[in-house]
Amino acid sequence: MNAFTSIPTQPILNTIESTEDEKLVPAGVSDEAGKAPTEEWQPKILAFCCNWCTYAGADLAGLNRMEYPADVRLLRVPCSGRVNPQYVLKAYQDGCDGVLVCGCHPGDCHYSTGNYFAKRRMLIYKRLLEYLGLEPDRFIIRWISGSEAGKFRDTVIEVADRIRELGPLSNDLPNLLVEEIPHPIAAKFEWLATPMSGREDL
């Protein structure tokens, strides 16, 4: 079973009955122009949350009835160190406009060193995405403990505001399709499989 869950990108259209023509038309369709009005763009943000700290903080924020944007989808993981860069890439491929990785504070990891591995891995991957033309503010790493419900709320608000300012992901990649972003592991094996004389071109 994959740890990643795809994000639905197509809204479900409801139908309403027309009182004039007695026929079904899609909800929100304009009778005059015959076209659906343009809906306001809403960002899609995926947050990988550590089960022991950040997810508990999100739960506490809900219990305290703290309000924050609903643009962020939470995905609980055992540890931030278990977030594979491939999951981040998959999120962008499935239509997410931003990715947030949250874990325990350094030194407080339930598995001792998991968040240290996550920090190193994600910072390197962030540089790769920047090199490919992705706005660095679309990929955020935060440390939030189980008692920091307020920090979780503030982080979600901050990230949602950033992504709204940046707009859809396609705005950052005018000359590169998201599907063409190379996976770092695949690029590493390609480099290792290339003779020494040809590695300079990769």
N, C-alpha and C positions, 0 to 999 in steps of 0.2 A: 504493500500500500504506500503510495507516494505521500510524502509529508507536505507537498504543496497542493493547494486547492485553487483551481482556476477561478478567475473573477469574471462573472457574467458581464458582457459589454453591451448587450442589446436590451433596451427596455421592453416590457411587455405591454402591448397596446390593448386597452379596454375598448369595448364597443358600447355605443349608446344608440338609442332608437330615435330616428328623426320623426317629429310630429307632422311634418309637411309631406314628405315623400313616403313615410312608413317603411323606411329601410334602415339597415344598419350601416353606420359609418364609423371610422376610427375616432376615438376620443381625441379632442383637441384640433380636429380638422376645421379649417375655416370654410364656411359656406360660400363666401364671396369669391375668394381666390381659388378655392379648391385645393389648397395646399396647407399642410400642417405648419403652424407657426414655429419659428426657431426657438428651441428650448435653451435656457441658460446653461452653459457648460459647467459641469460639476466634476472636480478632479477625483481620480481614483487613487487612493494611497493604501499600500499594504504595509502593515506593521508586524514584524517578527518579534514576539514578546517572550521573554524568558518565563518559564512556568513558575519559578520560585520567587521572583521579585517583581518584574514589570507587570506581568499578568495579574499578580495579586494587587499591585497598585491600581491597575485599571478596574479591578473588581471593587476595590475600596472606593474609587471615585464614583462608581455606579451606586454603591450603597449610600454614599453621602449626597447623592443626587446632584453631582457636579455636572454642569453643562459644557459640552465641547462638540465640535463639528462631527457630523456623521459620515464624513468623507473617508475616514480611516477604517479599514477592515483589519481586525486583529487575527493573527495566526499564532497560536501558542506552540512553542517549541520547548523541549526539555532543557535546553541551555542555549545561550547565544552562540556558543562555540559550535553548535550543531547546524548553524545556518551556512549552508553551502553556497558559494557564489553563484552556482547554477540556479538556485532558487530565485536569487535576485534578478538574474537575466530572464528567467521564465516569467517573472512578474511583469517586466517591461514588455515582453513579447505578448502577454495576454491582455495588454491594454492599460496597465497601471501607469500613472503619471509620476509617481514618486514612491520610494521605498524607505521605510524606517526600521532600523534594527535596534532593539532595546535589550539591555541585560543588566545583571547585577553590577554594583560598584566594584571597581578593582579591589581585590582582597576579600570580598564578601561572596564570591561564587560558591554555589552549593557543591560544585565539583572541583573546587580549589583553583584551577587555572583556566577554566573554559572561557571566561570573558577575555583573558589575555590573548588567547588564540584568536578569538573573534575580532578583537581590536586590530591585531596585525593583519589578519586576512582581509578584513573589510577596508582598511585604509589602503592596502595595495590594490584591491579591486576598484576602489573609488578612483584611484589615479588612472587605472586602465580605462574606465568609463569616461573620465575627463579627456583622456587622449583621443578617444573616439568621437568626441564632440558633445558629450552629454553634460548639461549644466550640473556643476557639483552640488548645488543646493537640492537636487532631486534625490540625493542619496544621503541619508542622515543616520548617525549613530549616537545613541544616548544611553546613559546609565541611570536607571530609575529603580529604587528599592520598593519593597512591598508597602512601606508606610508613606511613600511620597505620592499620594493621590493627587495633590495639587500640582506637583511637578509633571505628572503624567498629563493632566488636563492642559497645562500651559504648553507642554511639548506638542501635543496634538494640534492645538490652536496655532502655534508657531509654524509647524510644518504645513498645515492646510493653507495658511495665508501665503507662505512661500510659493507653494505649487500654483495657487490661483494667480499670483503675479507672473509666474513663468508661462502659464498657459499649458495647452496639451503637449505631450511628449514630442509629437512630430515637429513642433516649432524648433527644437534643438537639433534635430537630425535632418537637415534639408537635403543632404547628399548621401545619406546612409540609411538604409532600411534597418529597422530594429532586428529583423531576422538575420541580418548580415553581421551582427556584432559577434565576434569570435568568442568562444568559450575559452577561458584561460587555460584549462586543463588540456583541451584539444590543441591549443596553440603550443603548449609546452611539449606535447608528444610529437607534434609536427617538427618542432625545432630539434628534438633529440633524434628523430628519424632522418634528418637531413645531413648529408656529409659535411664535414668541417668546412670544406671550401665554399659551400653554398649557404652557410648559416647567416652570413652578413646581410643577405637580402631579406631575411624574415624579420 
